[in-house]
Amino acid sequence: MTASSHASALAAALPVLPTPDGTAEDGLIEAARGGCSQSFRTLLERHQQRVYHFCFHHLRDAFDAREACQDTFIRAHGALRRYRRRAQFVTWLFQIALNLCRDRLRARPAARGRLIVPLDDFEPRCQRATPDEASMRDTDLIKLERGLDSLPEKLREVLILSCLEGLSHGECAVILKCSERAIEGRLYRARQQLTAWWEREES
């Protein structure tokens, strides 16, 4: 199986999180802007699982991901009046989360280990694997993580956003503050470099 296939398999194993109705969410955002704490709590409950997954994909450390997720909502609450509907609310949250994850990664000692969370913790929607299949899958996923670590930051980020988070090129462009054409180019280079790394590991 190729590196791209493993990235797709990882994305497929994660739960599909429903997208809230935009109109109803606009009302919650306006109420939260007006000081309604319950409305903001509802927004948090709707999006915290997806934001946590987003942070974990970047940090691959359970403790750091929880803290980054919490900090994302603290910052979002303070900046809520500056939110504009040019992007979905969750895309705006991802922008905040990505900056926090970047800060944590840059401050992280190079030798620090990571807490790898088994895919079972994400309640996969596919049929539960046999012990042998699970062992092989976990080995390949750890290898895939090493491959992602080998990529430059810009290429790693776009691959996570597109392949693991399932975001459109337009959403990736908003989060990474570049054009959709730039996203396409980065994805192409990321897949090429990851595939080349994988083939070297296999040889």
CYANA upper distance limits for C-alpha pairs under 8 A (distance plus 0.5 A):
  1 MET  CA      5 SER  CA      6.59
  1 MET  CA      6 HIS  CA      7.36
  2 THR  CA      6 HIS  CA      6.88
  2 THR  CA    195 THR  CA      7.37
  2 THR  CA    198 TRP  CA      7.78
  3 ALA  CA      7 ALA  CA      6.79
  3 ALA  CA    144 LEU  CA      7.19
  3 ALA  CA    194 LEU  CA      7.01
  3 ALA  CA    195 THR  CA      6.08
  3 ALA  CA    198 TRP  CA      6.57
  4 SER  CA      8 SER  CA      6.76
  4 SER  CA    191 ARG  CA      7.33
  4 SER  CA    194 LEU  CA      8.33
  4 SER  CA    195 THR  CA      7.55
  5 SER  CA      9 ALA  CA      6.61
  6 HIS  CA     10 LEU  CA      6.63
  6 HIS  CA    140 ASP  CA      7.97
  6 HIS  CA    141 LEU  CA      7.71
  6 HIS  CA    144 LEU  CA      7.69
  7 ALA  CA     11 ALA  CA      6.83
  7 ALA  CA    144 LEU  CA      7.97
  7 ALA  CA    163 CYS  CA      7.04
  7 ALA  CA    164 LEU  CA      7.42
  8 SER  CA     12 ALA  CA      6.63
  8 SER  CA    163 CYS  CA      6.98
  8 SER  CA    164 LEU  CA      7.85
  9 ALA  CA     13 ALA  CA      6.74
 10 LEU  CA     14 LEU  CA      7.28
 10 LEU  CA    141 LEU  CA      8.18
 10 LEU  CA    164 LEU  CA      7.55
 11 ALA  CA    163 CYS  CA      7.13
 11 ALA  CA    164 LEU  CA      5.29
 11 ALA  CA    165 GLU  CA      7.67
 11 ALA  CA    166 GLY  CA      8.11
 12 ALA  CA    126 CYS  CA      8.50
 13 ALA  CA    119 LEU  CA      7.83
 13 ALA  CA    122 PHE  CA      8.48
 13 ALA  CA    124 PRO  CA      5.32
 13 ALA  CA    125 ARG  CA      6.77
 13 ALA  CA    126 CYS  CA      6.85
 14 LEU  CA    119 LEU  CA      8.21
 14 LEU  CA    122 PHE  CA      6.55
 14 LEU  CA    123 GLU  CA      7.57
 14 LEU  CA    124 PRO  CA      5.80
 14 LEU  CA    125 ARG  CA      7.52
 15 PRO  CA    122 PHE  CA      7.41
 15 PRO  CA    123 GLU  CA      7.14
 15 PRO  CA    124 PRO  CA      6.33
 15 PRO  CA    125 ARG  CA      6.57
 17 LEU  CA     50 ARG  CA      7.66
 20 PRO  CA     24 ALA  CA      8.30
 20 PRO  CA     25 GLU  CA      7.35
 20 PRO  CA     46 ARG  CA      8.10
 21 ASP  CA     25 GLU  CA      6.65
 22 GLY  CA     26 ASP  CA      6.65
 23 THR  CA     27 GLY  CA      7.29
 24 ALA  CA     28 LEU  CA      7.18
 25 GLU  CA     29 ILE  CA      6.70
 25 GLU  CA     43 LEU  CA      8.25
 26 ASP  CA     30 GLU  CA      6.71
 27 GLY  CA     31 ALA  CA      6.65
 28 LEU  CA     32 ALA  CA      6.52
 28 LEU  CA     39 SER  CA      5.70
 28 LEU  CA     40 PHE  CA      7.54
 28 LEU  CA     42 THR  CA      8.28
 28 LEU  CA     43 LEU  CA      7.67
 29 ILE  CA     33 ARG  CA      6.60
 29 ILE  CA     39 SER  CA      7.64
 29 ILE  CA     40 PHE  CA      7.67
 29 ILE  CA     43 LEU  CA      8.27
 29 ILE  CA     80 LEU  CA      8.44
 30 GLU  CA     34 GLY  CA      6.82
 31 ALA  CA     35 GLY  CA      7.10
 31 ALA  CA     36 CYS  CA      5.97
 31 ALA  CA     39 SER  CA      6.66
 31 ALA  CA     40 PHE  CA      8.48
 32 ALA  CA     36 CYS  CA      5.14
 32 ALA  CA     37 SER  CA      6.69
 32 ALA  CA     38 GLN  CA      8.15
 32 ALA  CA     39 SER  CA      5.74
 32 ALA  CA     40 PHE  CA      5.63
 32 ALA  CA     80 LEU  CA      8.45
 33 ARG  CA     80 LEU  CA      6.74
 33 ARG  CA     81 ARG  CA      6.51
 36 CYS  CA     40 PHE  CA      7.27
 37 SER  CA     41 ARG  CA      6.66
 38 GLN  CA     42 THR  CA      6.69
 39 SER  CA     43 LEU  CA      6.89
 40 PHE  CA     44 LEU  CA      6.66
 40 PHE  CA     77 HIS  CA      8.16
 41 ARG  CA     45 GLU  CA      6.65
 42 THR  CA     46 ARG  CA      6.67
 43 LEU  CA     47 HIS  CA      6.81
 44 LEU  CA     48 GLN  CA      5.95
 44 LEU  CA     73 PHE  CA      7.55
 45 GLU  CA     49 GLN  CA      8.25
 47 HIS  CA     51 VAL  CA      6.63
 47 HIS  CA     90 VAL  CA      7.43
 48 GLN  CA     52 TYR  CA      6.43
 48 GLN  CA     69 CYS  CA      7.56
 49 GLN  CA     53 HIS  CA      6.76
 50 ARG  CA     54 PHE  CA      6.64
 51 VAL  CA     55 CYS  CA      6.69
 51 VAL  CA     69 CYS  CA      6.54
 51 VAL  CA     93 LEU  CA      7.91
 51 VAL  CA     94 PHE  CA      7.33
 51 VAL  CA     97 ALA  CA      7.87
 52 TYR  CA     56 PHE  CA      6.54
 52 TYR  CA     65 ALA  CA      6.58
 52 TYR  CA     66 ARG  CA      6.84
 52 TYR  CA     68 ALA  CA      8.34
 52 TYR  CA     69 CYS  CA      5.81
 53 HIS  CA     57 HIS  CA      6.60
 53 HIS  CA     65 ALA  CA      8.38
 54 PHE  CA     58 HIS  CA      7.16
 54 PHE  CA     94 PHE  CA      7.95
 54 PHE  CA     97 ALA  CA      8.35
 54 PHE  CA    165 GLU  CA      7.50
 55 CYS  CA     59 LEU  CA      6.49
 55 CYS  CA     60 ARG  CA      8.24
 55 CYS  CA     65 ALA  CA      5.49
 55 CYS  CA     66 ARG  CA      8.32
 55 CYS  CA     68 ALA  CA      7.08
 55 CYS  CA     69 CYS  CA      7.06
 55 CYS  CA     97 ALA  CA      7.20
 55 CYS  CA     98 LEU  CA      7.92
 55 CYS  CA    101 CYS  CA      7.05
 56 PHE  CA     60 ARG  CA      5.22
 56 PHE  CA     61 ASP  CA      6.74
 56 PHE  CA     62 ALA  CA      7.02
 56 PHE  CA     64 ASP  CA      8.33
 56 PHE  CA     65 ALA  CA      5.43
 57 HIS  CA    160 ILE  CA      7.44
 57 HIS  CA    164 LEU  CA      8.25
 58 HIS  CA    101 CYS  CA      7.17
 58 HIS  CA    157 GLU  CA      8.11
 58 HIS  CA    160 ILE  CA      7.98
 59 LEU  CA     64 ASP  CA      7.32
 59 LEU  CA     65 ALA  CA      6.80
 59 LEU  CA    101 CYS  CA      7.14
 59 LEU  CA    104 ARG  CA      8.48
 59 LEU  CA    105 LEU  CA      7.46
 60 ARG  CA     65 ALA  CA      7.77
 60 ARG  CA    114 ARG  CA      6.79
 60 ARG  CA    115 LEU  CA      7.15
 60 ARG  CA    116 ILE  CA      6.86
 60 ARG  CA    117 VAL  CA      8.36
 61 ASP  CA     65 ALA  CA      6.47
 61 ASP  CA    114 ARG  CA      5.63
 61 ASP  CA    115 LEU  CA      5.33
 61 ASP  CA    116 ILE  CA      7.11
 62 ALA  CA     66 ARG  CA      6.74
 62 ALA  CA    115 LEU  CA      6.58
 62 ALA  CA    116 ILE  CA      8.11
 62 ALA  CA    117 VAL  CA      7.73
 63 PHE  CA     67 GLU  CA      6.85
 64 ASP  CA     68 ALA  CA      6.49
 64 ASP  CA    104 ARG  CA      8.39
 65 ALA  CA     69 CYS  CA      6.48
 66 ARG  CA     70 GLN  CA      6.70
 67 GLU  CA     71 ASP  CA      6.59
 68 ALA  CA     72 THR  CA      6.53
 68 ALA  CA     97 ALA  CA      7.22
 68 ALA  CA    100 LEU  CA      6.78
 68 ALA  CA    101 CYS  CA      7.14
 69 CYS  CA     73 PHE  CA      7.20
 69 CYS  CA     97 ALA  CA      7.36
 70 GLN  CA     74 ILE  CA      6.89
 71 ASP  CA     75 ARG  CA      6.60
 71 ASP  CA    100 LEU  CA      8.31
 72 THR  CA     76 ALA  CA      6.52
 72 THR  CA     93 LEU  CA      7.38
 72 THR  CA     96 ILE  CA      6.47
 72 THR  CA     97 ALA  CA      5.85
 72 THR  CA    100 LEU  CA      7.88
 73 PHE  CA     77 HIS  CA      6.46
 73 PHE  CA     93 LEU  CA      8.24
 74 ILE  CA     78 GLY  CA      6.99
 75 ARG  CA     79 ALA  CA      6.63
 75 ARG  CA     96 ILE  CA      8.06
 76 ALA  CA     80 LEU  CA      6.11
 76 ALA  CA     93 LEU  CA      7.46
 76 ALA  CA     96 ILE  CA      7.94
 79 ALA  CA     83 TYR  CA      7.41
 83 TYR  CA     92 TRP  CA      8.14
 85 ARG  CA     89 PHE  CA      7.91
 87 ALA  CA     91 THR  CA      6.71
 87 ALA  CA     92 TRP  CA      7.07
 87 ALA  CA    171 GLU  CA      8.22
 87 ALA  CA    174 VAL  CA      7.87
 88 GLN  CA     92 TRP  CA      6.96
 89 PHE  CA     93 LEU  CA      6.82
 90 VAL  CA     94 PHE  CA      6.67
 91 THR  CA     95 GLN  CA      6.88
 91 THR  CA    171 GLU  CA      7.26
 91 THR  CA    174 VAL  CA      8.19
 91 THR  CA    175 ILE  CA      7.19
 92 TRP  CA     96 ILE  CA      7.09
 92 TRP  CA    175 ILE  CA      7.80
 93 LEU  CA     97 ALA  CA      6.62
 94 PHE  CA     98 LEU  CA      6.36
 94 PHE  CA    175 ILE  CA      7.29
 95 GLN  CA     99 ASN  CA      7.02
 95 GLN  CA    175 ILE  CA      5.50
 95 GLN  CA    176 LEU  CA      8.05
 96 ILE  CA    100 LEU  CA      6.98
 97 ALA  CA    101 CYS  CA      6.59
 98 LEU  CA    102 ARG  CA      6.59
 99 ASN  CA    103 ASP  CA      6.82
100 LEU  CA    104 ARG  CA      6.81
101 CYS  CA    105 LEU  CA      6.59
102 ARG  CA    106 ARG  CA      6.66
103 ASP  CA    107 ALA  CA      6.71
104 ARG  CA    108 ARG  CA      6.50
108 ARG  CA    112 ARG  CA      7.56
117 VAL  CA    121 ASP  CA      7.24
118 PRO  CA    122 PHE  CA      8.22
118 PRO  CA    138 ASP  CA      8.04
119 LEU  CA    123 GLU  CA      7.69
119 LEU  CA    124 PRO  CA      7.38
120 ASP  CA    124 PRO  CA      6.73
124 PRO  CA    128 ARG  CA      8.43
129 ALA  CA    133 GLU  CA      6.12
129 ALA  CA    134 ALA  CA      6.02
130 THR  CA    134 ALA  CA      6.48
131 PRO  CA    135 SER  CA      6.58
132 ASP  CA    136 MET  CA      6.74
133 GLU  CA    137 ARG  CA      6.51
134 ALA  CA    138 ASP  CA      6.51
135 SER  CA    139 THR  CA      6.70
136 MET  CA    140 ASP  CA      6.73
137 ARG  CA    141 LEU  CA      6.58
138 ASP  CA    142 ILE  CA      6.67
139 THR  CA    143 LYS  CA      6.76
140 ASP  CA    144 LEU  CA      6.55
141 LEU  CA    145 GLU  CA      6.68
142 ILE  CA    146 ARG  CA      6.94
143 LYS  CA    147 GLY  CA      6.80
144 LEU  CA    148 LEU  CA      6.71
145 GLU  CA    149 ASP  CA      6.71
146 ARG  CA    150 SER  CA      6.87
147 GLY  CA    151 LEU  CA      7.46
147 GLY  CA    194 LEU  CA      6.58
147 GLY  CA    197 TRP  CA      7.03
147 GLY  CA    198 TRP  CA      7.41
148 LEU  CA    156 ARG  CA      6.42
148 LEU  CA    194 LEU  CA      7.55
149 ASP  CA    156 ARG  CA      7.87
150 SER  CA    194 LEU  CA      8.46
150 SER  CA    197 TRP  CA      8.49
151 LEU  CA    155 LEU  CA      6.61
151 LEU  CA    156 ARG  CA      6.00
151 LEU  CA    190 ALA  CA      7.65
151 LEU  CA    193 GLN  CA      7.75
151 LEU  CA    194 LEU  CA      7.71
152 PRO  CA    156 ARG  CA      6.59
153 GLU  CA    157 GLU  CA      6.51
154 LYS  CA    158 VAL  CA      6.92
154 LYS  CA    186 ARG  CA      7.97
155 LEU  CA    159 LEU  CA      6.73
155 LEU  CA    186 ARG  CA      6.21
155 LEU  CA    187 LEU  CA      7.27
155 LEU  CA    189 ARG  CA      7.75
155 LEU  CA    190 ALA  CA      5.59
156 ARG  CA    160 ILE  CA      6.75
156 ARG  CA    190 ALA  CA      7.41
157 GLU  CA    161 LEU  CA      6.68
158 VAL  CA    162 SER  CA      6.47
158 VAL  CA    172 CYS  CA      7.43
158 VAL  CA    183 ILE  CA      7.54
158 VAL  CA    186 ARG  CA      7.40
158 VAL  CA    187 LEU  CA      6.89
159 LEU  CA    163 CYS  CA      6.03
159 LEU  CA    164 LEU  CA      7.74
159 LEU  CA    187 LEU  CA      6.69
159 LEU  CA    190 ALA  CA      7.17
159 LEU  CA    191 ARG  CA      8.34
160 ILE  CA    164 LEU  CA      5.44
160 ILE  CA    165 GLU  CA      6.80
161 LEU  CA    165 GLU  CA      5.40
161 LEU  CA    166 GLY  CA      6.97
161 LEU  CA    167 LEU  CA      6.39
161 LEU  CA    172 CYS  CA      6.93
162 SER  CA    166 GLY  CA      5.42
162 SER  CA    167 LEU  CA      5.45
162 SER  CA    168 SER  CA      7.06
162 SER  CA    169 HIS  CA      7.71
162 SER  CA    172 CYS  CA      7.48
163 CYS  CA    167 LEU  CA      8.08
167 LEU  CA    171 GLU  CA      6.42
167 LEU  CA    172 CYS  CA      6.81
168 SER  CA    172 CYS  CA      6.72
169 HIS  CA    173 ALA  CA      6.57
169 HIS  CA    180 GLU  CA      6.20
169 HIS  CA    183 ILE  CA      6.86
169 HIS  CA    184 GLU  CA      7.81
170 GLY  CA    174 VAL  CA      6.88
170 GLY  CA    180 GLU  CA      6.32
171 GLU  CA    175 ILE  CA      6.85
172 CYS  CA    176 LEU  CA      6.50
172 CYS  CA    180 GLU  CA      8.20
172 CYS  CA    183 ILE  CA      7.52
173 ALA  CA    177 LYS  CA      5.97
173 ALA  CA    178 CYS  CA      5.52
173 ALA  CA    179 SER  CA      5.98
173 ALA  CA    180 GLU  CA      5.93
173 ALA  CA    182 ALA  CA      8.42
173 ALA  CA    183 ILE  CA      6.82
174 VAL  CA    178 CYS  CA      7.31
178 CYS  CA    182 ALA  CA      6.89
178 CYS  CA    183 ILE  CA      7.79
179 SER  CA    183 ILE  CA      6.99
180 GLU  CA    184 GLU  CA      6.81
181 ARG  CA    185 GLY  CA      6.84
182 ALA  CA    186 ARG  CA      6.64
183 ILE  CA    187 LEU  CA      6.58
184 GLU  CA    188 TYR  CA      6.71
185 GLY  CA    189 ARG  CA      6.80
186 ARG  CA    190 ALA  CA      6.42
187 LEU  CA    191 ARG  CA      6.60
188 TYR  CA    192 GLN  CA      6.72
189 ARG  CA    193 GLN  CA      6.56
190 ALA  CA    194 LEU  CA      6.49
191 ARG  CA    195 THR  CA      6.42
192 GLN  CA    196 ALA  CA      6.65
193 GLN  CA    197 TRP  CA      6.61
194 LEU  CA    198 TRP  CA      6.59
195 THR  CA    199 GLU  CA      6.66
196 ALA  CA    200 ARG  CA      6.79
197 TRP  CA    201 GLU  CA      6.84
198 TRP  CA    202 GLU  CA      6.72
199 GLU  CA    203 SER  CA      6.69
